[in-house]
Amino acid sequence: MSQRRIRRTGSAPHRNNEYAGRRLFRDIAEVALRPIRRTTMGKTTKRTATVATAVVLTVGAGTAAFAYASGWFQGGGTASAASSTIQNVTTTVTIANDSAHRLFPGKTVDLTSSITNPNDYKVKILTVAVGPVTSIKNNSNNPNCVDGQANLSASLTAPVEINAATTTPSQTFGTLTMGQNAEPACAGSQITVTLNFTGELIP
């Protein structure tokens, strides 16, 4: 009997210690995990709140400043003025009818002329392009050598600034090229090209 009691008595502490060890491990694990979860959530929540607050404050500050300024100032007046008209910047280029200047596919010639700015303000020409093309052959209109058939292109050598109400001295401001696909019907024609400028006003 004493041996059985000793065995039962000796086994009880072992089970109790094992159970206590498991509880202790579980409690330690829970305690260790709780601060990590709270800290992570706390940081996420705080970061989100900070961003939201910054956005609200930025918008609110602008609105508040405007309301404050408009509330402490009164005044007004009237003004009457006429605006300038927009007038075409123009040029007329005459290319000599000689072997050095006559066009053929692949040929490029200079655009040399004065340019007139009739506006009330200074302008800068930024680009030049070919517009409508007409031609005369044997003293008659040549309908077979117009826009596409002539295959012409223009380019600006450099931006050109022109003062208000001014005509520039004669200068080379660009080039005119007849492309490789120009129609043979253009041969022997006197070609008139409309040049289109784009540019900007210079205050």
Secondary structure, DSSP 8 states (H G I E B T S, - for coil): -HHHHHHHHHHHHHHHHHHHHHHHHHHHHHHHHHHHHHHHHHHHHHHHHHHHHHHHHHHHHHHHHHHHHHHT-----------------EE------STTT---TT-EEEEEE-EEE-SSSEEEEEEEEEEEEEEEETTEE-TTSSHHHHTEEEEESS-EEE-TTEE--SEEEEEEEE-TT--GGGTT-EEEEEEEEEEEEE-
